[in-house]
Amino acid sequence: MASDRRTLLADSALGVLADEGIRGLTHRAVDRRAALPPGTTSAYYRTRAALLTALVTRLVRLDQAELETMPGQLPPLRTVEDLVDGMVLLTRQRLTGEGRRRSLARYACAVESVRDPELREILVPRENAGREAVRLFLAAQGVTDAEDRTHTLLTCLDGLVFDRLVSGGEVPREALEGLVVAALHRAPRPR
């Protein structure tokens, strides 16, 4: 029962953060969002830091679950088009509905983590089936530094999602194709 309550509180905190921003994230606001008596959140998470840590931990679990199932939603990655299709799907999930709310919360937490090493550690990108599918695709295309290129590609993808959260609209397919083409190019030889 306590773990169900903790999950409810973390999910409620995510909602508060997405809707009201980091300044709106208070124990009282989470109590109201969860429809629980005043003081419930502070009974489970005594400090704001503890609440934020629970929120970030829950956010990462939700994101990881999404990224683990993503490859099963697509055909195997054999072509650039296949990878771009997967990136289109991911960006749409991250920009609409519950994905949009989690994205807003994720970026607020990322900014907060600049001053909090514990949060930063929780937010470090994790291994998951989606990331592995991209790495395997790049390696199959002859990219020798597939690990580094995967990291760069996904970081750029994240930047495009952030840009569209702020400015609105969808990530253009052409931009995603450009990222994949760049990831496939050989790096210039050192002089």
C-alpha positions in Angstrom: 0.0 0.0 0.0 2.8 2.4 0.9 4.5 1.8 -2.5 1.1 2.6 -4.3 0.9 5.8 -2.3 4.5 6.7 -3.2 3.8 6.1 -6.9 0.6 8.2 -6.7 2.5 11.0 -5.1 5.4 10.8 -7.6 2.9 10.8 -10.5 1.1 13.7 -8.9 4.3 15.6 -8.5 5.1 15.0 -12.2 1.7 16.5 -13.1 2.3 19.5 -10.9 5.8 20.1 -12.3 4.5 19.8 -15.9 1.6 22.2 -15.3 3.1 24.7 -12.9 6.8 24.5 -13.3 9.5 24.0 -10.7 8.2 26.9 -8.5 4.8 25.3 -8.3 6.2 22.0 -7.0 5.2 22.1 -3.3 4.1 19.4 -0.9 0.7 21.1 -0.7 0.3 21.2 -4.5 1.1 17.5 -4.7 -1.4 16.8 -1.9 -4.1 18.7 -3.9 -3.2 17.0 -7.2 -3.3 13.5 -5.5 -6.6 14.4 -3.8 -5.1 13.5 -0.4 -5.3 15.2 2.9 -2.9 18.1 3.6 0.4 16.8 5.0 0.3 13.4 3.2 3.2 14.2 0.8 5.4 15.6 3.5 4.8 12.4 5.6 6.2 10.4 2.7 8.8 12.9 1.5 10.0 15.1 4.3 11.9 17.6 2.2 11.5 19.1 -1.2 14.7 17.4 -2.3 13.3 14.0 -1.3 10.1 14.8 -3.3 12.1 15.9 -6.3 14.3 12.7 -6.1 11.1 10.6 -6.1 9.7 12.5 -9.0 12.9 12.1 -11.1 13.2 8.4 -10.2 9.5 7.9 -11.4 10.1 9.9 -14.5 13.1 7.8 -15.5 11.2 4.6 -14.9 8.3 5.8 -17.1 10.7 6.9 -19.8 12.7 3.6 -19.7 9.5 1.6 -20.0 8.5 3.6 -23.0 11.9 3.2 -24.7 12.0 -0.6 -23.9 8.7 -1.1 -25.8 9.4 1.2 -28.7 11.4 -1.2 -30.9 8.4 -3.6 -30.8 6.2 -0.9 -32.3 8.3 -0.7 -35.4 9.7 -3.1 -38.0 13.4 -4.0 -37.6 15.7 -1.1 -38.3 17.2 -1.9 -41.7 17.1 1.4 -43.6 17.5 5.0 -42.9 13.8 5.3 -43.4 13.1 2.7 -40.7 15.2 4.7 -38.2 13.6 8.0 -39.2 10.2 6.4 -38.8 11.1 5.4 -35.2 12.4 8.9 -34.5 9.2 10.4 -35.8 7.2 8.1 -33.5 9.3 9.0 -30.5 9.2 12.7 -31.1 5.4 12.6 -31.5 5.1 10.7 -28.3 7.3 13.2 -26.5 5.4 16.2 -27.8 1.8 15.2 -27.3 -0.4 13.9 -24.5 1.2 12.4 -21.5 4.6 12.3 -23.3 4.5 16.1 -23.6 3.8 16.4 -19.8 6.7 14.1 -19.0 9.0 16.0 -21.5 8.2 19.3 -19.7 8.9 17.7 -16.4 12.1 16.1 -17.7 13.5 19.4 -18.9 12.6 21.2 -15.7 14.4 18.4 -13.8 17.4 18.6 -16.1 17.9 22.3 -15.3 17.4 21.5 -11.6 20.1 18.8 -11.8 22.8 21.3 -12.7 22.9 22.1 -9.0 22.1 18.7 -7.7 24.5 15.8 -8.4 22.1 13.2 -7.1 19.4 14.2 -9.6 22.0 14.4 -12.4 23.0 10.8 -11.6 19.4 9.6 -11.8 18.9 11.4 -15.1 22.0 10.0 -16.9 20.8 8.2 -20.1 20.3 4.5 -19.5 20.6 1.5 -21.6 17.3 0.5 -23.2 16.0 -1.4 -26.2 15.5 1.8 -28.2 19.1 3.0 -27.6 20.4 -0.5 -28.4 18.4 -0.6 -31.7 19.9 2.7 -32.8 23.5 1.5 -31.9 23.0 -1.8 -33.7 21.7 0.0 -36.8 24.6 2.4 -36.9 27.1 -0.4 -36.4 25.4 -2.5 -39.2 25.9 0.6 -41.5 29.6 0.5 -40.9 29.8 3.3 -38.3 32.9 2.4 -36.3 32.2 4.6 -33.3 28.5 3.6 -33.1 28.3 4.1 -29.3 29.5 7.8 -29.5 27.4 8.4 -32.6 24.3 6.9 -30.9 24.8 9.3 -28.0 25.2 12.3 -30.2 22.2 11.4 -32.4 19.9 10.9 -29.4 21.2 14.1 -27.8 20.4 16.0 -30.9 17.0 14.4 -31.1 16.4 15.5 -27.5 17.4 19.0 -28.5 14.8 19.0 -31.3 12.1 17.8 -29.0 13.1 20.6 -26.5 13.0 23.2 -29.3 9.5 22.1 -30.4 8.2 22.1 -26.8 9.2 25.7 -26.6 8.3 26.9 -30.1 5.5 24.5 -30.9 4.8 22.2 -33.8 6.2 18.9 -34.8 9.8 18.0 -35.5 10.2 18.1 -39.3 11.0 14.7 -40.8 13.7 16.4 -42.9 15.5 17.4 -39.7 15.4 13.8 -38.4 16.7 12.5 -41.7 19.5 15.1 -41.5 20.5 13.8 -38.1 20.6 10.2 -39.3 22.7 11.1 -42.4 25.1 13.1 -40.2 25.4 10.1 -37.8 26.3 7.9 -40.8 29.0 10.1 -42.2 32.6 9.3 -41.5 34.4 11.7 -39.3 37.2 13.7 -40.9 40.6 12.2 -40.4 42.8 14.0 -37.9 45.6 16.0 -39.4 
